[in-house]
Amino acid sequence: MIWALKDSGVSRPKDLPERIERRLGFALSRFAGWIDKVVVFLHDRNGPKGGVDKVCRVLVKARGCGVIMAAVTDADWRAAVDRAAATIGRSVARQIRRCRDSRRTTSTRPMWPAEPARGG
């Protein structure tokens, strides 16, 4: 899975990129065939003041299903990453299920062969 981390110069724990990779792996590995790219954005709204202002936003580009996004705000970077990974995992599962279902129902082939004409 190809993923990128974009942060706006926030102060974050040094082990956060490894944690993001591990959590995304848990949440998205079963969809590896569908996912083209994952981008994680980290943003601290108030800077070093503290508070519930750490934002982790995850964007997933899924093949044939568009872009799926999850955003979580928390007081701690690790909690924000964990919650965002869990949320994006559920969102990707739901969107891929919708894509699969829509492809099955929009088939132009008839489900059953036509009945033979009966002569009388």
Buried (B, 14 or more C-beta within 10 A) or exposed (E): BEBEBEBEEBEBEEEBBEBBBEBBEEBBEEBEEBBEBBBBBBBBEEEEEEEEBBBBBBBBBBEEBEEBBBBBBBEEBBEBBBBBBBBBBEBBBEBBEEBEEEEEEEEEEEEEEEEEEEEE
